[in-house]
Amino acid sequence: MSQLTQLRRDLKKAANPKQAAILQRFFKTGQGQYGEGDVFLGIKVPRQREIASKYFGLSLAEIKKLLQSKIHEQRLVALLIMVAKFNQVTEAEKKRLFKFYLANSQWINNWDLVDLSAPSIVGQYLLKRPRQVLYRLAKSKNLWERRIAIVATYSFIRQNQFGDTLRIVTLLLGDQQDLIHKAAGWMLREVGKRDQVVLEKFLQKYASQMPRTTLRYAIERLPEKKRQRYLKLG
C-alpha cells in the first residue's frame, strides 16, 4: 500500500460525522458561499498534524494529489506536510516548495488553509528576498491569493518588519470581501502588539477609509478611550 493511500485511510478512520456537520456550516460551504463545495471529515487540527507528521516523506506529486482533493482535511494535511518539509530542507528545496505553493494556490482555498501555511512557506521564503510577488497576489481577482498576500506578512511582522504589511493593507482597503477585511485587521493588530506607535500612525492616516471590520480587529488591543476615538473616525 502506498503512503498516500495509507494517509487517506488514516484520515477516513479519524473522521467524525458530527464534527463534520458543524465544520460544513462554520466554513460556509453552502451554495454561493466562500467555501462552496468543500467537504469535511470532521477532524480537528491537532489530529491532522499528528497524521501529517507520519507522512513527511510524501513527494510533491503525491502532495499535489492531496491538494486537489475535495476533502478539506486532505488539503490541509498536504499543506502541513509542506510546512514541515520547508523547515528542514535546503535552500534549493525551499525555493521549489515556494514555487509549488504558488503554482497550486487555487487549491489553497479556505481561510484556515491559507492561515496555517502562508506565513510558514511564503512569508519565510521571502524574509530575505524581494517581495514583489506579494503585491501581485494582493491585486489578484482570487480571494485566497489576496489573503495569502497579507497573511504571509505575519512572518515579517515577527521580525519587526512592518512596511510590507502596511503597504499591502493599503492596497486592500477597498476590498469587498469580509475575509480580507478580517485578515488585514488581524495583521494590523499584530503590528500594534509589537509597535503601537507604528499602528497608530497608520490609523491616523487610514482609519476613516477602513472597512469597519478591519478597524475593529486592528484596534482590539488598544486602550478603551483610543478604541472609541478611532471608531469615531471609521
N, C-alpha and C positions, 0 to 999 in steps of 0.2 A: 504494500500500500504506500502511495506517495505521501510526502509530508503535507502537501496541500489537501489531499483527501482526508488525512487524519485530522488536520486542523479544522476542516469544515465539520467533521464528525464531533470533535470536541465542542465546537460552538453549538451544534444541534443538541448535544447532551445537556449543555448548560442552559438551554432555553427555558424561559419562564413565561408562559402564555398570559398570565395576569399582568405581569410587569410589561409585557409587550403591548398590551392594550392601552396601558397608561402612557407608554412612550409614544405610541402612534398618535395619541391626542396631543401630548406635550410638544412634539416636534412638528406639529402642523402638517400631517401627511394627507389631508383631505384634498379634494379636487379644487384646484385654483390656489392652494396654499403653497408656501415656500418649499415644503418637503413633500410635495405631491408624489405619491407612488413609492415612497420609502417604506421598506418592510423591516420590522423589528422582531428580534427573537426574545428580547426582554432580559438581556444580560448586562449587569452593572459593570462600570468601567474597571474597577479593581480586578474583577474576574477576567475581563478581556485582557488586561495587562498580564495576568498570570499565563493565559493561553498564548499570548504573543511571545512571551519570553521563551517558550518551548520551541518556537519555530524561527529563531533568529537566522537560521541558515537558508531560508527561502530565497530563491533567485528573484531578480526584478521581473522576470517573465511570469513567475508564479504570483508575485505580489500584484502585478497588473491584473491578473485574472480575478483576484480578490477585490481589487478596486472597482472592477467593472460589474460586481455583483449588485443585485437589487437589495440585498440584505445589508442593512446598516452596519451591523456588528462585523461583518466580513470586511467592509471598507475601513472601519476604524481599526481593526486588528492589523490590517495591511499597513496603515499609517503608523501605528505604534511600533511595528517591526522596523519600519523605515527610520523612525526616530532613534530606536535602539542601535541600529546599524550606524547611523550618522555619528553617534557619539564614540564609535570605536574603530572607524576605518580611516584610511589615508586621505590626504587632501584630494587626490585624484578621484577617489571613490566618493568623497563628499560632493565634488562637482557633478559627478554622474547622478547621485541621488537628487541633488538640487534641480538639475535639468529634467530628470524623470518626473519629479514632483510637479513642476510647472507644465510639463507636456501632458500630464494627466489630471490637470486641475478640474476638468469637467466632472470628474468622479468625486472630488472633494467638495461635496455639495450639500453640506448641512453645517450649522454653526459650530457644533462640537467637533466635527471632523477638522474644520479649519483651526479652531482654537487650541486643540491638542497637538497640532503638528506644525502650523506655520511659523511660530516663533522658534521652534527647535530645529527646523530644517532651513526655511527661507531666511529667517532672521539671523540665525547663527552663521549661515554661509556668507551672508552679506556684511557681517560685522566689520570686516577689514577690506571690503571690496566696494566698488561703485554700486550705487543703489538705484540706478535709473529704471530698472525693471519694475520697481515698486510703483513708480509714477505711471508707468504704462498700465499696470494692473489696476491702479486707482481710477483710471479712466475707462476701464472695461465696461461693456454692457452687462457682463455677467456679475450678478450679486456676490457670488462666492469669491471671485477673483478680487473684487473690491475689498471684501472682508479680509482676504489674505494680505492685501497690501497694507492695511492699517494694523492688523493684529501681529503681523511679522515684526513690526517695530517694537514690540514688547521686549525683544532681545536687546535692542539699542537702549531702551529706557533703563533696563537693568544695569547698563554700563554708563548711566548718566549722560547718554547721548539723546537729546530731545528734539533736535532740529527737524529730522525727517518725519517724526510723529506729528509735529505741529504743522508742517507743510502739507502733509497728506490729509490731516483733519481739515485744513483749509480747503483743499480740493473737494472734499466730501460734504462740505456744509450744505450744499443744495441737493444732496442725495434724497431720493424719495422713500428709501427702504428703512424701516424701523430697525432692522438688524444691523444696518450700517450706523444709524444714529447711536445705538447701544454700544457698538464696538468703538466708535470714535470717543464717546464719553468715557468708556472704560479706560482707554489708553490715556486720555487727559487726566483722569483720576490718578492713574499710576505715575504720571509725570509729577502731579501735585504732591504725591506721597514722598517724592524724592526732592522736589524743589517747589515749594508753594509759591515763591516769588515768580518763577517762570510761568506757572499755571495762571496766576492772577494777571500777569501782564498780558497773556493771551486772551483771558476772559474779558479784560477791559476793552480789548480791541474787537472781539468777535462775539461776545455773549448775545448781543442784540440780533445777530444773524443765525444763531444756532437753533437747530430743532430743539424743542423743549426737552425731549428725552436725552439728547446729548448733554445739554446743560445740566440737567438733574444728576446724571451719572457723574459728570465732571466735578461738581461741587459737593458731592456726597460727604466728603471728609472735612470740609471747611467748617469753621465755627458758625453757629446758627445765624448770627447777625450778618455775616458775609454771605451766607447762602441766600438769605432773604433779599439782600441788596442785589445780588446777581440775578435772582429770579425776576426782579422788577425790570431788569434790563432786557431779559429774554422775551 
